[in-house]
Amino acid sequence: MDLNSYAELAVRLVNTAGGGGEDGDRLVNLDGLRALVADREHLNMGVTRNDLDALRALRAEFRAFFVACAGGDGEDAAAQLNALLIQHPVHPQLSGHDGQPWHVHYRESGSVADKYAAGATMGLAVRLTDLGIERFGVCQAPGCLGVFIDVSSSNTRRYCSDRCMNRANVSAFRARKRGEDEADTKAPGATVLPGAPVAGQDPALDERAWHGAEASAVHRASLRVVRVEPPAPLHAARRALDDEQVGPAGVTGQHDLAGADAAGAPDQ
C-alpha cells in the first residue's frame, strides 16, 4: 500500500468542490463518484448513494485539516487527523505476495467510503510526519476551494493547479495594467483646448486664420508652437557698410597696368 499516493486521494476529494479552477461541485451524483475512483480498482465497484453522502461529509473534514495546516495550527491539524484515524482505521497485515519478502500491508474494510477514508487519512498522517504541516496548503486563487501538498524543493507553491496559477497571473497583470492606466490619467500635464491660442504662438498662425487641420493636430497633441523670428533684413547690413568710408579705387604711386613705365618705354 503506497501511503504517499493515498494522501493524494484526500487532495482529489477536496478538490471536487471546485478546485483546479473548475466551476461547480463535481461530486453531486454517483457519476461524479465513479469518476473520482475510476483509477482505483478496489474502490470503483458497487458505489452507492450512502458512499456519496459519506464522502461529501469527509470532504469537508479533510479541507478543515488543510486549512489548519495552512494557518500554522499544528495542534488542530493533528487532532483532526487523530479523530479520523480512530473513525476510519486500517488493519496491518503481513504479506509475501508475488515472491516478495514479508512486508506489512494496510487493509481497509467496509464500504467504498470507509476504504477511501481509511486510506486517505493514513496517507495524510504519513505525509505530515515526512513533510511537516507547512507543506499542506489551500489554493490562493480567488474563488477556488482547492488544496495541495507541496513537494517542491523551494516550498513556494500557492495554487492547486497550473490552471489556477495561470488565471491568477492573468488577473494580477490586468489589475496592474488598470492601475498604470489610472495613474497616467491622473498625472499632471498641460491641456490645450481646441481653438485656444497656444502660448508663444504668433496670432498669424492661429488655426482659424489659415492653418486649418495642421494646427488642430498641433492643439490635440498638446504641442507648443514656437515662433521663429526671421533674420534681420539684408538691407540693414548694406546700410552698415555704407557708413564706412570706402577709399577711391586708384592709389598714388601705383601704375596703371595698361600704361607705360617710368622711363616712358612701352610695356613688354
PETABEL-V480372 format. One record per pair of residues at least 24 apart in sequence whose C-alpha atoms are under 10 Angstrom apart, sorted by sequence separation. I is the first residue (numbers start at 1). GAP is how many residues later the second one is. If there is no record, write none. Layout:
# PETABEL-V480372
i=I gap=GAP
i=I gap=GAP
This chain:
# PETABEL-V480372
i=12 gap=24
i=13 gap=24
i=28 gap=24
i=29 gap=24
i=90 gap=24
i=140 gap=24
i=141 gap=24
i=194 gap=24
i=195 gap=24
i=198 gap=24
i=200 gap=24
i=201 gap=24
i=202 gap=24
i=203 gap=24
i=12 gap=25
i=27 gap=25
i=28 gap=25
i=88 gap=25
i=89 gap=25
i=90 gap=25
i=124 gap=25
i=139 gap=25
i=140 gap=25
i=141 gap=25
i=142 gap=25
i=194 gap=25
i=195 gap=25
i=198 gap=25
i=199 gap=25
i=200 gap=25
i=201 gap=25
i=202 gap=25
i=27 gap=26
i=58 gap=26
i=88 gap=26
i=89 gap=26
i=139 gap=26
i=141 gap=26
i=142 gap=26
i=192 gap=26
i=193 gap=26
i=194 gap=26
i=198 gap=26
i=199 gap=26
i=200 gap=26
i=201 gap=26
i=202 gap=26
i=9 gap=27
i=87 gap=27
i=88 gap=27
i=90 gap=27
i=91 gap=27
i=141 gap=27
i=192 gap=27
i=193 gap=27
i=198 gap=27
i=199 gap=27
i=200 gap=27
i=201 gap=27
i=9 gap=28
i=27 gap=28
i=28 gap=28
i=88 gap=28
i=89 gap=28
i=90 gap=28
i=140 gap=28
i=141 gap=28
i=191 gap=28
i=192 gap=28
i=194 gap=28
i=197 gap=28
i=198 gap=28
i=199 gap=28
i=27 gap=29
i=88 gap=29
i=89 gap=29
i=90 gap=29
i=142 gap=29
i=191 gap=29
i=192 gap=29
i=193 gap=29
i=87 gap=30
i=88 gap=30
i=89 gap=30
i=141 gap=30
i=191 gap=30
i=192 gap=30
i=9 gap=31
i=87 gap=31
i=88 gap=31
i=90 gap=31
i=191 gap=31
i=192 gap=31
i=27 gap=32
i=85 gap=32
i=86 gap=32
i=88 gap=32
i=89 gap=32
i=90 gap=32
i=190 gap=32
i=191 gap=32
i=192 gap=32
i=84 gap=33
i=85 gap=33
i=88 gap=33
i=89 gap=33
i=189 gap=33
i=190 gap=33
i=84 gap=34
i=85 gap=34
i=87 gap=34
i=88 gap=34
i=85 gap=35
i=86 gap=35
i=84 gap=36
i=85 gap=36
i=84 gap=37
i=85 gap=37
i=83 gap=38
i=84 gap=38
i=17 gap=39
i=82 gap=39
i=16 gap=40
i=81 gap=40
i=82 gap=40
i=85 gap=40
i=14 gap=41
i=80 gap=41
i=81 gap=41
i=84 gap=41
i=13 gap=42
i=14 gap=42
i=17 gap=42
i=13 gap=43
i=16 gap=43
i=17 gap=43
i=81 gap=43
i=82 gap=43
i=14 gap=44
i=15 gap=44
i=81 gap=44
i=13 gap=45
i=14 gap=45
i=13 gap=46
i=14 gap=46
i=17 gap=46
i=12 gap=47
i=13 gap=47
i=14 gap=47
i=78 gap=47
i=81 gap=47
i=10 gap=48
i=11 gap=48
i=14 gap=48
i=15 gap=48
i=77 gap=48
i=10 gap=49
i=13 gap=49
i=14 gap=49
i=13 gap=50
i=14 gap=50
i=78 gap=50
i=10 gap=51
i=11 gap=51
i=77 gap=51
i=10 gap=52
i=11 gap=52
i=14 gap=52
i=10 gap=53
i=74 gap=54
i=11 gap=55
i=58 gap=55
i=62 gap=55
i=78 gap=55
i=10 gap=56
i=77 gap=56
i=55 gap=57
i=56 gap=57
i=54 gap=58
i=55 gap=58
i=58 gap=58
i=59 gap=58
i=62 gap=58
i=74 gap=58
i=54 gap=59
i=55 gap=59
i=58 gap=59
i=62 gap=59
i=65 gap=59
i=69 gap=59
i=74 gap=59
i=51 gap=60
i=52 gap=60
i=53 gap=60
i=54 gap=60
i=73 gap=60
i=74 gap=60
i=50 gap=61
i=51 gap=61
i=52 gap=61
i=55 gap=61
i=72 gap=61
i=73 gap=61
i=50 gap=62
i=51 gap=62
i=55 gap=62
i=62 gap=62
i=71 gap=62
i=72 gap=62
i=48 gap=63
i=50 gap=63
i=51 gap=63
i=54 gap=63
i=69 gap=63
i=70 gap=63
i=71 gap=63
i=47 gap=64
i=48 gap=64
i=69 gap=64
i=70 gap=64
i=72 gap=64
i=46 gap=65
i=47 gap=65
i=48 gap=65
i=51 gap=65
i=68 gap=65
i=69 gap=65
i=70 gap=65
i=71 gap=65
i=72 gap=65
i=42 gap=66
i=46 gap=66
i=47 gap=66
i=69 gap=66
i=70 gap=66
i=71 gap=66
i=45 gap=67
i=66 gap=67
i=69 gap=67
i=70 gap=67
i=71 gap=67
i=43 gap=68
i=44 gap=68
i=65 gap=68
i=66 gap=68
i=68 gap=68
i=69 gap=68
i=70 gap=68
i=43 gap=69
i=66 gap=69
i=67 gap=69
i=68 gap=69
i=69 gap=69
i=70 gap=69
i=42 gap=70
i=43 gap=70
i=66 gap=70
i=67 gap=70
i=68 gap=70
i=43 gap=71
i=65 gap=71
i=66 gap=71
i=67 gap=71
i=43 gap=72
i=65 gap=72
i=66 gap=72
i=42 gap=73
i=43 gap=73
i=42 gap=74
i=63 gap=74
i=37 gap=75
i=63 gap=75
i=40 gap=76
i=70 gap=77
i=37 gap=79
i=66 gap=80
i=67 gap=80
i=66 gap=81
i=63 gap=82
i=66 gap=82
i=63 gap=83
i=66 gap=83
i=63 gap=84
i=62 gap=85
i=1 gap=103
i=2 gap=103
i=3 gap=103
i=13 gap=103
i=1 gap=104
i=2 gap=104
i=13 gap=104
i=1 gap=105
i=1 gap=106
i=10 gap=106
i=9 gap=107
i=10 gap=107
i=13 gap=107
i=9 gap=108
i=12 gap=108
i=10 gap=109
i=11 gap=109
i=6 gap=110
i=9 gap=110
i=10 gap=110
i=6 gap=111
i=8 gap=111
i=9 gap=111
i=10 gap=111
i=6 gap=112
i=7 gap=112
i=8 gap=112
i=9 gap=112
i=10 gap=112
i=6 gap=113
i=7 gap=113
i=10 gap=113
i=11 gap=113
i=5 gap=114
i=6 gap=114
i=7 gap=114
i=9 gap=114
i=10 gap=114
i=4 gap=115
i=5 gap=115
i=6 gap=115
i=7 gap=115
i=8 gap=115
i=9 gap=115
i=3 gap=116
i=4 gap=116
i=6 gap=116
i=7 gap=116
i=8 gap=116
i=2 gap=117
i=3 gap=117
i=6 gap=117
i=7 gap=117
i=1 gap=118
i=3 gap=118
i=4 gap=118
i=5 gap=118
i=6 gap=118
i=7 gap=118
i=21 gap=118
i=3 gap=119
i=4 gap=119
i=5 gap=119
i=7 gap=119
i=8 gap=119
i=19 gap=119
i=20 gap=119
i=3 gap=120
i=4 gap=120
i=6 gap=120
i=7 gap=120
i=19 gap=120
i=21 gap=120
i=23 gap=120
i=2 gap=121
i=3 gap=121
i=4 gap=121
i=6 gap=121
i=7 gap=121
i=20 gap=121
i=21 gap=121
i=22 gap=121
i=23 gap=121
i=1 gap=122
i=3 gap=122
i=4 gap=122
i=5 gap=122
i=19 gap=122
i=21 gap=122
i=22 gap=122
i=3 gap=123
i=4 gap=123
i=21 gap=123
i=22 gap=123
i=3 gap=124
i=15 gap=124
i=19 gap=124
i=20 gap=124
i=21 gap=124
i=22 gap=124
i=11 gap=125
i=18 gap=125
i=19 gap=125
i=20 gap=125
i=21 gap=125
i=4 gap=126
i=18 gap=126
i=19 gap=126
i=20 gap=126
i=17 gap=127
i=18 gap=127
i=19 gap=127
i=20 gap=127
i=17 gap=128
i=18 gap=128
i=19 gap=128
i=15 gap=129
i=16 gap=129
i=17 gap=129
i=19 gap=129
i=15 gap=130
i=16 gap=130
i=14 gap=131
i=15 gap=131
i=14 gap=132
i=15 gap=132
i=13 gap=133
i=14 gap=133
i=15 gap=133
i=12 gap=134
i=13 gap=134
i=14 gap=134
i=11 gap=135
i=12 gap=135
i=11 gap=136
i=12 gap=136
i=10 gap=137
i=11 gap=137
i=10 gap=138
i=11 gap=138
i=21 gap=138
i=20 gap=139
i=21 gap=139
i=8 gap=140
i=19 gap=140
i=20 gap=140
i=21 gap=140
i=8 gap=141
i=19 gap=141
i=20 gap=141
i=21 gap=141
i=22 gap=141
i=7 gap=142
i=19 gap=142
i=20 gap=142
i=21 gap=142
i=22 gap=142
i=20 gap=143
i=21 gap=143
i=19 gap=144
i=20 gap=144
i=21 gap=144
i=15 gap=145
i=19 gap=145
i=20 gap=145
i=21 gap=145
i=21 gap=146
i=21 gap=147
i=11 gap=149
